[in-house]
Amino acid sequence: MLKVNVKVFFCFSIALLTSQSSVFAQKTYSLEDCVNIALQNNIQTKQQNLQTENAQIDAKQSKLNALPNLNAQATNNWQTGFNINPRTNTPEENLAFRTNSIGASTSMPVFNGFQSVNTIRLKKSDYQASKHDLENTRNTLKLNVANTYLRVLQQNEALDAAKNQIATTQTQLNRQQKLYDLGGLNKSKLLQLKAQLASEELNLITQQNLLNSAYLDLWQLIDLQPDTANKITKLDVNKVVVEDENRTPLAIYTDFEKQSPDVLAAKQRERSASLQHYVALGGRSPRISLNGSLSSFYTTLNTQGIGTPTLFNLPIGTVEGTNQVVNTVRAVYSNTETISFSSQMSKNFGTSLGFTLSIPVFNGWSVNSNIQKATIQMEVAKLTEKQTQQNLFKSINTALLNFKNAQLRHTAALQSLEANKEAVDISEKQFELGGLSLTDYLASKNSYVKAETDYLQAKYELVFRKKVLDFYSGKPLN
């Protein structure tokens, strides 16, 4: 008995010192606070949010892909030896020159079997499905937070109940100690009471550990640094009105199915699969694209004479049927210079504009394979949607059944608690008057302790089961 008391005293001393040292840092969190923190900190929610942002980028890029592309280029080359003379376009030996070229080109798909349009619709559908996935992830997290929050409240009440039991037993022990000191009680009964007190003190330590564990689960779930100074807002669950649910599972399903995030996501992915099928079919279609370019070039081989030229007559042939020689005048300059960069660029500037028609004939059967895979994916998406709807209907049936069972357990536990409370009150008075044996009194008290524990579990289970039904009814969880 002494060892147990020392252990309890030590545990509560540590807890008291810890609470006093952090009293100014203590913060109380409501259910709404915990839900909001979880939505901000939870890693899975963050990951799904990033996936949704990625899907949004894909949807935006699919629209931009339909716009014309535009690319510019510039080159600077030094060439020596045997090369094509860019001025005369003839091959020559021992050339040494530099060339520069600049240009811009653009192309735009005019028609590609509506693949661009269907891809835009596909990526938009994928983005909508990802948003529904994010909402479903958030809702699942809210349910888990609410469940863990209620478990902390339950353990809080269980701890308070354990303290009350110790106080009641301690009062009886003090009373019986006085009787023993006066010789009106044998030592065996006194020791039984002390053993009962020791057992309840051990139960108090167990309940405190369970409460600490429940708090740890809550802080870890919302990704908050565990701190024994932090607590949650205590709710009077007895004042929470738990209304009965009279609707059938089919009625609940019919209403919720229209707004269920996981069902909406499955429907959206079925639409995406259908659009992907149209994209694949577009691979069989001819393609028309518009192409255009601008270009010019400069070379050091493009020269012009400097100064006054010397003119020479060069024979180029004779008149047919006569011996008359036809001459041409050639101007020869003593010095030459490369024509300026700006002049060459202006003179050599050229443009092009045209259409390209591409007709797919055979591409390793890839087009047909893509169509077959898209057809299969459509069937998979339809089955996934149907399976999601069936799972939702099963979940609603289970939730309603669990709620009804929780109602029955709560009613039975409440009746048991009230009966045991009345019985233990009578037993306590009879025991004080000597009309009831210690064994019978302790049996009555232990029955009351068990009834109280059962009632706490039934009460919080009922509240949580109602929360789940509220979720399927489209009501906010917090």
Protein Blocks (a to p, Z undefined) as FASTA:
>chain_A
ZZmmmmmmmmmmmmmmmmmmmmmmgccddfklmmmmmmmmmmklmmmmmmmmmmmmmmmm
mmmmmpccddddddddddehjdddfklopacehiacddddddddddddfbgghlmmmmmm
mmmmmmmmmmmmmmmmmmmmmmmmmmmmmmmmmmmmmmmmmmmmmmmmmmmmmmmmmmmm
nopacfklmmmmmmmmmmmmmmmmmmmmmmmmmmmmmmmmnopacdfkbccddddfklpc
cdddfbdfklmmmmmmmmgmklmmmmmmmmmmmmmmmmmmmmmpccddddddddddddfk
lccdehjdddddddfbdcehiacdcdddddddfbdcdddfklmmmmmgccdddddddddf
bgghlmmmmmmmmmmmmmmmmmmmmmmmmmmmmmmmmmmmmmmmmmmmmmmmmmmmmmmm
mmmmmmmmmmmnopacfklmmmmmmmmmmmmmmmmmmmmmmmmmmmmmmmmnopafZZ
